Amino acid sequence: MARPATRYVCQACGAVSSRWQGQCGDCQAWNTIQAEAAPAATPFAAKHSLAGGGRKFAMASLADDVALPERLSTGIGELDRALGGSVGGTNPGGLVPGSVILIGGDPGIGKSTLLLQAAGRMARSGHAVAYVSGEEAADQVRLRARRLGLAKADVQLASETSVRDILTTLSAGKPPALLVIDSIQTMHSDTLEGAPGTVSQVRASAQELIRYAKTSGCALILVGHVTKDGQLAGPRVLEHMVDTVLYFEGERSHQYRILRPVKNRFGGTDEIGVFAMGAEGLEEVTNPSSLFLTDREAAVTGAVVFPAMEGTRPVLCEIQALVVKVRAGVRHP
C-alpha cells in the first residue's frame, strides 16, 4: 500500500513546503509549520483546452443602474455604525444581505457576547436568526443569553462543527436573515483531511459557508481567533474572501471596548463603535467624548481639548502637558 504523501503548511500564511523547518521562509514566523496530508492529485492533461466544455453566462454592463443594498439593523447602533452607512441618515448602517463579516479579537474580549446580543435583538424584530457555536454547548449559550436578558428571543441555536451538517440543515428550510458561526477555526469539512483550525480546513470551511451566504442572501458573521500579536489566525486569504473585517479591541481588565473596521466593501473603514462591558452585557457608548474628558469647572494649566474625527463623529480628547523650564547650557558660578 502506497504511503500517503505529506506536505508541510505554515499556519500563519499558508505557504507549502516539502519538508519541516522551524521558520517559515515566506512570512518568517517561527514554529508555525505543521504536517498535513497532501490532497489527492487529479489527473489533468495539458493538451486539454479550457476553451470549451463549460457553460456560457451572461455579461452585465458596468453602466447598468444598481440600487443601494437594503441594510438590516442589528438593533445595536454602534455595531451598525461600524458596519457602514450612517446611523439615522439616508443610508442607515447595518448588515447587507448576502454579505460576509469576519470579526476578531482577543479571547474573552466580548465577541460572542456582542453577537449574541445582536442575534437576540434581530430575532425580537421578527428576523430569522441562526447561531451555530463550535466552542460551547447549546446550554452554555442559553445561560449567557439568560444573563443578557435574551432568554425569550427566538434564536435558532445549535452546537455543531461539521460544515456539511450545518449546510444540510439550513438548506432544508428558508435561509435565515443572519447566520453566526462561532468560530471558523472550529469548523470541519469532510472533503479534506486534517484537524479543524488548519489552513486547509479553515479555507475550505469558509469557502463553503460563504458560497451559501452569497447564493441564499443571508448575512454571515464569522468569528475568528487571533494570534499573540493581535492578528487574525489562519491564512491571510481568509480576510480577502470576506466583505468586512472587524477587530474588537480593548483590555479585559477595563470595561471599554472599541469595534474597528479594517476592511469594508459596503462602507468606510473610518467609523468606530464604542462599547462598555456592564452587568447586562455590552452597552453602547453613544458619546465617546465623555471617556476622555475630565469633569472640571475651573481651567487647568497645561490642559487642552483636541477634537479628533472618527468617521462622521468628532471625539473630544483632553491632553495635558507639564513643561519645566531647564537652564541647559548655562554655567553656574
Secondary structure, DSSP 8 states (H G I E B T S, - for coil): -----EEEEETTT--EESS--SB-TTT--BS-EEEEE--------TTS-SSSSS-------TTS-------B--S-HHHHHHHSS-TTSSS--SB-TT-EEEEEE-TTSSHHHHHHHHHHHHHHTT--EEEEESSS-HHHHHHHHHHTT-TT---EEEE--BHHHHHHHHHTS---SEEEEE-GGG-B-TTS-S-TTSHHHHHHHHHHHHHHHHHH--EEEEEE-B-TTS-BSS-THHHHHSSEEEEEEE-TTSSEEEEEEEEETTS-S---EEEEEETTEEEE-S-THHHH----SS--TTEEEEEEEETTEEEEEEEE-------TT----
